[in-house]
Amino acid sequence: MTRLDRDSALTWGAEETVDLLVVGLGVTGAGVALDAASRGLTVLAVDARDLAFGTSRWSSKLVHGGLRYLAKGQLGVAHESAVERHVLMTSTAPHLTRSLPMVLPLTSAVGRAQGALAMQGFRAGDLLRRGARTPSSLLPRPRRLTAAETAARVPGVHPSVRGGLLSYDGQLEDDARLVVALARTAVGYGARVATRVRASSVTGTGAVLSDTVSGTSLSVRARAVVNATGVWADRLVDGLSLRPSRGTHLVLRGTAVPASVAVTAPVPGSVNRFVFTLPQPDGLVYLGLTDEPVDGPVPDVPVPSEEEIDFLLSTASTAFERPLTRADVVGAYAGLRPLISAQGGTADLSREHAVLTSPDGVVTVVGGKLTTYRKMASDAVDAVLAQGSLHAGPCRTRALPLVGATGAPPADAPARLVRRYGAEAGVVLEAARSTGLADDELLAPVADGVPVTLAELLFGVTHEGALDVDDLLDRRTRVGLVAADRAAAEPAARRALSLAGR
């Protein structure tokens, strides 16, 4: 039963010379920790805040197949995305992924030429799917819909609809849950993971670590160091040139737009840019996505601009009879993409990743996207091995399942726990039962309209390294995306921390 234990990780790191120190525990850093540990290296991975504190929790929660990159002529990135989507959905995290139907209503906002071009793109995306060997039973082929079929799939569609285009992509249960699963799987292979630990004086042979919980510091010796801090990477290593881009999403209730299918609407004046409504398992719908350059200091938590909110609402409204308004918005979030600096707008910058080695040997991995985290991690560890101070075998993670991905949960396991924890659903419930509470109390929604359960919150503390209310509500669960829901759930989060001895 894999548990995250920061205190023992720090004690071990102070006493040993580790093979690899990983700084940053977003999806890439957690992926690096797993890749290296599964090759037999000793690993200490730290983060100044928490698992998935930065960009990794602010995504669209999609596992992209590369279609958006095809439109920009980035064929290599497109193929890599399709392959990595296949790996996630069939090998490493099938319990955290699912097929998402997406409908582009052909309304008066979509010209016939634009509709034809979009269908060509969907068919090209299907070629990527076939090239990655993803079965059509998992991601069906795209097809045209009649006006009646479109109206049936998209209730409230704009009355000018003349048909629709149906395609499929991958969707994550939650991006932060993926990061937590990666970290716990890495620990299962021997890695040590510690949050609330800030790294400074980073070199290729170690760093000074400051434990922000106890206020103590320690020097860690390492044979290699990977900087996986994303948009903050240039704070750790000099000479990096990043150009962050902000991507904003709005959070809507499922009563505002269809909650069973993603709806696509074109950005006015653009041939290949769209916004999407993305239904979530708990009844919310995310609406995104923007691409805005960010100048100046990088904030810990980005904030959507008023202009982005208006842009998303007005663009998505072209697909519906009833325009979306500010009253439909119950939350919003923004993430910063760590793009590699180049000429042109951020929407035109490549989503390729780069692995760079500083003069003193720190390996930095930047760029890329959530879907291809595994390839980014593999490339980073390969770069570490190329330095010659460490020796290990080839990457193993292509066929390495994350916690919860294999085996079957108990037949009577609650559907919600199965959806979020896979084969570990029974483990979550048994761990919660150790408190002596009855199942009715452990599995009831923690508040009206908030489906998260006390069992999940307890597991977040006992097994997933949550240290406070923020960890539980903003990352182990995503209740914090809606302020009203967060306020309603706080008493349960505090109770879970108390029950677990925090």
N, C-alpha and C positions, 0 to 999 in steps of 0.2 A: 504494500500500500504506500504509494509515493507521496511524501509530504515535503513541502518547502520549509526549510528551517534555516533562517538567516543567521541566527546566533552561532550554530555549529559551523556554518559556512565561513563566517569571519574568523572563528577560532582556528579552523583548519588553514585558512589563507595566511594567517599570521605566523604559522609554524612551518609551513611547507614552501618550497620553491615550486610553483605550479608550472605546468607546461604552457598553459594559455590563460591569460587574463582577458576577459571580454568586458568592455565598458559599453553599457547600453542594453536594455532588455525590452526593446520593441520586438517586432516580428523578426527582424534581421538578426539582432543580437541573440535572441533566444534560439533562432535557427542555427547560428554559428556555434553556440554552446552545445546544442544537440549534435550537430555534425561532428565537431571535434571529439566530444565525449564518446560518441558511437564508434569512432576510429581508435579509441583506446587512449586518448590524451587526457591528462588531468586538467580540469577546467574550473576556474572561478569566474562567475559572471555577476556583475554588479550594475545597479542603476541608482542614480541620485534620487529618484522618486519611487516609482512603482512599476510593475509589469504593465506594458502597454500604456504608459502615461502619455506619450507623445502621439505622433502621427498615426501609429498603428491602431488606435481606437477611434479614429475620426474618418474612416474610409466609408465607401458606399456599401460595405459588407458583401461585395460581389467577388466572384472568382472569374476574372475576365479571360475570355478565350482569344483576345488579340485583335478583334474586329476594329477597334478604334485606331490601332496602330497600322493596320493595313491601309486605312484611308489616308495616312500620312506617308505611305511608302516605306514604313519601318518593318520590312518583311521579317528580319531576324527576330525583332522583339515580338512580333505577332506570333511567329511559330513557337518561340520560347514560352509565351503566355499560354498558348493552347496546350502545349506539352505539360506545363506545370499545373494547369487546371485539371488535366487528366490525372496526374499523380495525386493531387489533393482529393479528387472526387472518387477515385477508385482504390487508392493504396494507403495514403497516410491519414486522411481525415474524412472518410465517407460518412461518419456519424455527425460531422459538423457542417456538411455541405448538402445541397439539394439543387435540383433543376428549377430554374425560374422562368416561366413563360413571360415574354415581353411582347406587347402589341403596339405597333405604330399605326394609329388611326389615320387613314387617308382623308383628311378634312380639307376645307378650303385653305388652311394654312400650309398644306403640303402640295406643291405643284406636281403635275403628272411626271415631269422629268425627274424631279427630286425623289418621288416615290419609286420610279424605275431604278434610279441610281441606288437607293437604299436597298432594294431587293437584290441588286447585283452584289452589294456589300454583304448582305446576309448569306447569300450563296457562297461568296468567297470565304466567309467565316465558317461555313459548313465544311468547306474543303480543309480548312485548318483543323477542324474537329476530326475529320477522317484521317488527316495526316498524323494526328496525335493518337489515333486508334481508340478514340472515345466512342462507345457504341451509341447508335441512334436511340436505343432503348433508354439511355440515360439522358442524352441531349437530343431531342427529336430534330428533324430537319425543318428548316423554315418553310413557310407556305403562305399563300395569299388567303385572305378571309373575305367573304362577302360583307356587304353593309350590315345584313342581319346578324351574321356571325360576330362581327365586330361589336355591334350594339349589345349582344348577349354577353360577351366577355368583358366589355367596358361599360357598365351601367353609367348613364349620364354623359355618354359621349356626345360631342358636338353634333347638332342635327345636320350639318353639311357633310357628314361622313359618307363616303362612297365605297368604302371597303377598308381593309387593313392588312398589315403584314405581321405575321406571327413568327417570332424567333425565340431561341432559348439560350440562356447562359447559366453559369453556376452562381450560387448564392451561399454565403456563410451563415450559419446560425448566429455568429457574432465574431467580429474581428478580435476583440480582446480575449474572448474564450479561446481562440486559436493560439494566441500568445501564451496564455496560461497553460494550455495543453503542451505546447512546445517546451516550456520551462520545466514542467513536471516530468515530461518524458526524458529531458536531458538529465535531470536529477536521477531518474531511474537507471541511467547509464553511467552514473558516477559523478556528474557535474555538481558543483556547489553553486547555489544561487542566493544572492543577498540584495534586497531592496533597501532604500533609504541610505545608500552608501555613495558618497560623492568622490570621484577620482580627480586627482590633481597631480602635477609634476609627472605626467605620463611620458614614459620612454618605451623603447622596444624591450626593456628588461624589467619593467614593473611600474609601480605607481604608488603614490601616497593616497590612502583611502580614509575618508572621514565618515564615521558612523554618526549620522545626524540624529539617531535615536538616543544613543548613550553619550554623544559628544566626544568620544575617543577617536584617536587616529592610529593607523598602523601602516607600515610600509610592506608592500607585497612584492616579492621577487617572482619574476616570471621569465620563462624562456622565450615567450612571444606575447604580443599584445595586439588585440583587434579593437579598433574604434568603430563602434556601431551606434553612434549617438544621433544619427539622422541629421536633422536641420541644425543641430548644435555641434556637428562634427568639427567645424572650424574653431570652436573654442578649445578643443583638446589638442589639435595639431595645426601648426602654422602652415600657411601656403595653400590651403584649400580655398576654392572659389565656388561658392554655392549661390544659387539664385532661387530662393524659396517661392513657391506659388501656393496661394490659399484656395482650398476647395471647400465650399460651403454647402451644407445640407439643411433643410428645414424638416421639422418633425410635425406630422399631422396625425390626427386620429383617423382610424379606418372608416369613420362615417363621412369624412370629407371627400374621399376619392376611393375608387375600387381597391379593396384590400386583398384580392386574390390573384391579381395579375399586375405586372409592371406596365406602366403606360409611358410611351415615348412621345416627345414633342420636339420639333425642330427649333433650333435657335434662329430667329429671323436674320436673314442676310448671310447665313452660313450654309454651306452645302453638306458638311459632315459633322456638325456639332448638334447635340441633342441634350435635353434634360429628361430625367426619368422620375416617375413615382415608383418607389420600391417598397412593396408590402413586407412587413416583418411578422414573425411568428406570433408575437404577442398582441397583434391588432393595430400597431402603429404603422405609419407609412412615412418613409423618408423621401424627400424631394431634393434632388441635386442634379447637376453639380456645377459649380463655377470654377474658373481658372484665372485668378487675379494675382499679378505680381505683388510681392511684399518687400517693402524697403524698410531699412532701419533695423533696430534690435529685434531678435526673434522672441516673441512672448512665450511664456510657459503654456498658456492656454489661449489659442487664437480666438478672436471674436468675429462673427460675421458682420459685414457692413450692411447698412440700411439699403444701399444700392443693390447688393447681391440678393437680399430678401425680395425686393420688388422685382428684380429680374427673374428670379425663379418662379414667383407666383404668376407673373404676367405671361411668361413663356409656357408654363404648364397649362395655363388656362385656355390656350388655343385648342386643346384637345377635348375640352368639356363644355357642356351647355351652360353650367353655372360657373362663372369665374371664381377662382380661389382668392381669398382675401386674408388680411392679417388675422382676422378672427379665427381662421382655420388653423393657424400656427400655434402649437402648444410647446414648441421647443426649437432650438437651432444649435448647430455645432459647425465648427470649421477646423480643418487640418492643414498643415503645411507640408507640401511635397518637397523633399530635399533634392531639387534638380541641380544638375551640374551646369554652371554658368556658361552661357554662349550668347551669340547675337540673336535678336528677334524676341518676340513675346514668349511668355512662359508656356502658352498653349502650344507653341511650335517646338519646344524643347523636347529632345528625345527622352523617353522613359527608360532608356538603357541604364544599367548600373555601371559603376566603375570601382575597381579595387586598386588603391594607391598605397605605395609604401614610402614613408617619410625617410629622410636621411638617417634618423636614429632607429629605424626599423619598425615603427608603428604601422600596422596595416589598417587602412581605413576603407570601409565599404560604404558607398553613398549612391544616391540615385535609385533607380528601379521602382518597384511597386510591390504591393502586398502579395499578389498572386505568385510572383517569382522569387519570394523570399528564400526558398530552398536552394535555388541555383546561385543566388547571391551569397548565401552562407557557404556553399561548397567552394565557390571561387575564392572567397576570403580565406578559408582554411587551406586551400591549395597554395595560395600566396604565402601563407605562413610556412608551410612545409618547404616551399621553394627557397626560403632563406637558409635552409640547411641545418638549423640547430635542432630540429625535431624530425622524427621519422614516424610515419603512420601509413596505413593502407589507403585505398581509394574511398571516395564518398559512398556511404551506405544508405543514405536517407531516402533514396527513391522508392525503396520497398520497405521502409521502416514505419510501422503504424504508430500513431500517437496514442497516448493513454485514452482508453475508451473505444478505440477503433476496432478491436477484435474481440471475439467472444459474443455471448448473448446475455443481455440483462435478464433478471428474473422475469418470469411470465407475468407476474402481478406488479411489476414496477410501474409507477405512474408515468403516463405518456410524456409529461413535461420533462421529467428527469431523464428519460430515455433520449428525448430530442436534444437535450443540452449536455449530457454526459455519456451517451452511448452505453457501452457495456458496463460502465462504472455506475449506472443508475442505482443499482442495489448497494454499492459501496457508500454512496452518498447518503442513502436512507439509513443504513446500519450505523454509520458514523453519527448521524443525528440522533438515533435512538439511544446512543450511549448516554445521553443527557437524562434519560428516564422519562422524557415527554412522550405523549401518545402520538400516533401517526396523524390523527385528525388535526392536532395542533401543529405538527411539523410540516404538513403538506397543505395547509390552508393558505390562501393568498394573504400576504402580510397586511394588506389594506384593501379597501374597496377600490376596484379598478386597477390594482397592482398585483399581477399574477405571480410574482416572485414569492417563494416560500421560505420559511424559517430554516428548513433543511438545507437549502442552497446557501443561505447566509452562513450557517454554521460550518459547512464544508469549505466555504471561502476562507474562514479563519483557521480551521484545523488542518487543512491540507493544501490550500492554495496561497498561503502567505499573506493574506489580508491583515493589516495592522490596525485599521481604523474604519470609521464610517465611510469616508471617501473611497477607500479601496473597495469596500463592499458594494456601494451603490453606484459608483462611477465606472468601475472596471470589472469586478467579478460578476456583477449584474449591470444592466444599463439603465436602471431606474432613474439615474440622475439626468438623463436626457430631457426629462419633463419635470420642471421644477416642482409642480404641485404633487406629482407622484413621489418625488424624492422626499418632500416634507412629510408625506403620509407614511413613508417606509422607514424613516429615521429611527423611530422607537424600536422597531424590530431589529434593525441593524445593531443598535446599542445593546439590545438584549442578547443577540447572538455573540457579540464580543464578550459580554459578561459571562454567559454560559460557557464559553470556551476559555475563560480565565484570562482575558485580555483587559 
